[in-house]
Amino acid sequence: MARIARAQLPVLKKTASYYVLHMLVASMVAYAVTRDVVMAVTLSLLEPTVQAVAFFFHEKAWQWRARRSEEHAARAAA
């Protein structure tokens, strides 16, 4: 399991930094709309958390697609 986590470390770091950025933006937008600190914090924690998980799988799908394209190109060239 640790080997898998280490192999995914760059994507996990990118996901974490995206999460922090998204949380900050979401809290500012939520506060601007609601003028309620509790609601802004709640929304800023919930929505980016779901987005971070979606981003991780989105990134993995694009990596899978790139690998498939490379494999297809290699087979076509052979």
Buried (B, 14 or more C-beta within 10 A) or exposed (E): EEEEEEEBEEBBEEBEEBBEEBBEEBBEBBBEEEEEEEEBBBBBEEBBEEBBEEBBEEBEEEEEEEEEEEEEEEEEEE
